[in-house]
Amino acid sequence: MKNQNYLWHPNTQMLEWTKFPKIVRGEGMWLIDDDGNKLLDGVASMWCNVWGHSKKELISAIIKQTKKLQHSSLFNLTNEPAEMLAKKLVKMSPNMAQVFFSDNGSTAMEIAIKIALQYWNNLGLKNKTKIATLENGYHGDTFGAMSVGYVPEFFSKFRSKLFSTLQFKVPRQYHLPRNITLKEFENICLEKIEDRLSKDDMIAAFVMESGAQVAGGVNIYPKNFQKRINTICKKYNILFVLDEIATGFGRLGSMIEYKNQDCHPDIVSFGKMLTGGYLTFAATLTAKKISNSFLGKFSEGKHLFHGHTYTGNPIAASLALENIKLYEKTKLIQKIQKTSKVFENRANEFYELELVGDVRQKGMLMGVELVNDYLIKTKKSINKIVFDEGRKHNIFFRTLGNVVMLVPPLAISNNEINLLVDGALKTVKGISKSLK
Ligand SMILES: Cc1ncc(COP(=O)(O)O)c(C=O)c1O
């Protein structure tokens, strides 16, 4: 980069970029830069945008609350929007009783882990401190969240400082060991999980993404895989902790994905789409038995040892309430079930491209895995190659490794979703051509 850049961009080799497109406006599904170029927001601004940009109801909710109360603490005080949102989330989420608010997905997962560990401590089972997880899970970039996740590409530099977890394999059709079917491998994975969980009474919790692993490469679980892990956890008295930060609130075609998976978690986290993608906010919900265990005399020290300055911020909470109201008013989930059929119906078109190894899709989430050896070995980031080519076709892409993510705002129209698929096909073709 020639000029000094004061702004440090996330997960970015700054030397690879001479200039970042400067976004000055957002209109519906489109982002507009300072030269007036339009980009279709193909990643819902990192998977959080629901309605597109500049949705007037959401802007009004922010302004209305901003005029009344911008921030007030949940330490010693309460506020109406946070109270109302907690009630709403509990009513929407089967088996949940209480909500702890925080600022982003990583903090929501840190809190989930701390609550799970302190739960056993509160019951006097101080040795129950191990956490079980799945390989390739992603729960955020803070140390606790990295520890329960672990995508090697992201976290290897920090490995020595991560706490250890028990990690189990995930059945993935495209990455199966040789000479084995998906069902057989799934059964082996579950047997290994049950075998280990049955023998170790120090395991406090099993933590996993709900419905699919997103950052780990769009790995959609086989039907009932998650439910069977839930059953194993119940059998061996291990808390079942779900991360719905990327997959809840409609991404996979359901509002509450664990309901769709017929699961009964003890703790669950929501983030990203909770505020429609307009303000940073997240929630960690707990079942009654969990929150009850934190009650006692002050001197017993059972209360939760956690808090953030902006916990329960009233502007973000008002926005989330308005956002949920819009989901209900517009029947967004039913609409998503229809629009996602466009994805489903067009997925096969990617297999005709020589660079494409696999396509995985559920609801409004699609991952197109690229395979070309040269592409994988190139010293440039695949993200940069795909981003530059995508821009030529007016689409904003951000890849995960060699997986091109198609993660549009949930309210996208059929027409625009077709534009996104067309743009992705042209982008992959364009990359193939440039490699020749
Ligand atoms: C499943 C999941 N959990 C947690 C996080 C972390 O959320 P945040 O980036 O808001 O910290 C993410 C982010 O992509 C995620 O996909």
The ligand as an SDF file (V2000), in Angstrom:
LIG
                    3D

 16 16  0  0  0  0  0  0  0  0999 V2000
  -21.3500  -19.0340   14.2770 C   0  0  0  0  0  0  0  0  0  0  0  0
  -20.6640  -17.7770   14.6950 C   0  0  0  0  0  0  0  0  0  0  0  0
  -20.4720  -17.5380   16.0030 N   0  0  0  0  0  0  0  0  0  0  0  0
  -19.8750  -16.4160   16.4320 C   0  0  0  0  0  0  0  0  0  0  0  0
  -19.4150  -15.4770   15.5460 C   0  0  0  0  0  0  0  0  0  0  0  0
  -18.7110  -14.2490   16.0410 C   0  0  0  0  0  0  0  0  0  0  0  0
  -19.5190  -13.1520   15.8730 O   0  0  0  0  0  0  0  0  0  0  0  0
  -18.8710  -11.6700   15.8330 P   0  0  0  0  0  0  0  0  0  0  0  0
  -18.1130  -11.5570   14.5630 O   0  0  0  0  0  0  0  0  0  0  0  0
  -20.0670  -10.7740   15.9030 O   0  0  0  0  0  0  0  0  0  0  0  0
  -17.9990  -11.5570   17.0350 O   0  0  0  0  0  0  0  0  0  0  0  0
  -19.5920  -15.6860   14.1830 C   0  0  0  0  0  0  0  0  0  0  0  0
  -19.1020  -14.7050   13.2080 C   0  0  0  0  0  0  0  0  0  0  0  0
  -19.0380  -14.9030   12.0360 O   0  0  0  0  0  0  0  0  0  0  0  0
  -20.2150  -16.8670   13.7380 C   0  0  0  0  0  0  0  0  0  0  0  0
  -20.3740  -17.1440   12.4490 O   0  0  0  0  0  0  0  0  0  0  0  0
  1  2  1  0
  2  3  1  0
  2 15  2  0
  3  4  2  0
  4  5  1  0
  5  6  1  0
  5 12  2  0
  6  7  1  0
  7  8  1  0
  8  9  2  0
  8 10  1  0
  8 11  1  0
 12 13  1  0
 12 15  1  0
 13 14  2  0
 15 16  1  0
M  END
$$$$
